[in-house]
């Protein structure tokens, strides 16, 4: 008997839902009989679950056939070679070989009931071979993935991600599914101020990237009152701090730029096919940025944090180049290398009086100027209130 057969592929395979099993890359039984098969529309197999009847349509693929056998036997439907041969349009010998394969190679306790004229399991089988077990750590990781999906609410990714998660958890047995439900109240993601994305524009951008086509759209830079037209060869779409950014080559400005999707207006028009440069890599492009905005400089940044802020920044990766140097008294210095100052300036200001710029001087001057303007603004506000 050939132990590594290549089954004939006939027709498309569909999942078997009754046992929450999806098609797996499983070892297959010996080849189907080479006799000529007639074309027939095989009727659906009815499998009764614990609460309601579910209809399972099967194809002639060997893996699907084995899954169907397991499903019917587990449901105590007592399938036999005559019925299975008719449903799958194969010979009874092929079905017998399937049963023997399941006994020998998968150690399934299949027996034949002469009174019911069908196969059954002589002991409980809780898992079909080929479906991996899930550890507690993996279960928690699945939950994290499930909760993380909510961060993509409002984008075209949300529904496909939910469906993918359901397919993954559909392979778990009933005990593991209940365990996953028990974890529901343990963990949550709470995105702060998620960006409301225009779905039509978002889909146009993703389509242009996938098809490597140019984009034309109206874009307003920060502080500008009216938008201007942009002609862009799109390279990459990324989400950072709950905002979506498009990275692409601005044709009119002859430079690679980063665009905030929320600052686009009107419709994004997908145009001609454009080549994507072979040397573009998003990790390389963003290496010098603090988050997503790339600059043209090369700055060594040194920020001093007081003890309170040090407790907040310690143990977190803020940038790939960062080094944290502990200071006597509980404070610290954070050192990193960046290509621009705009993003790091806003970040330093967000720490108020808990952070002080040590280097470079130009960053210290920018933060000092912003602090003076804030002080003047609030002095006026306080005098007005009094």
Helices and strands as residue ranges (DSSP letters): E 45-48, E 53-56, H 62-74, H 81-88, H 92-106, E 110-113, E 118-121, H 136-148, G 149-152, H 157-169, H 174-182, H 199-211, E 213-219, E 228-240, E 243-250, E 255-260, G 261-263, E 264-273, H 282-285, E 299-305, H 307-313, E 323-326, E 332-338, H 342-350, G 352-354, E 355-359, H 361-385
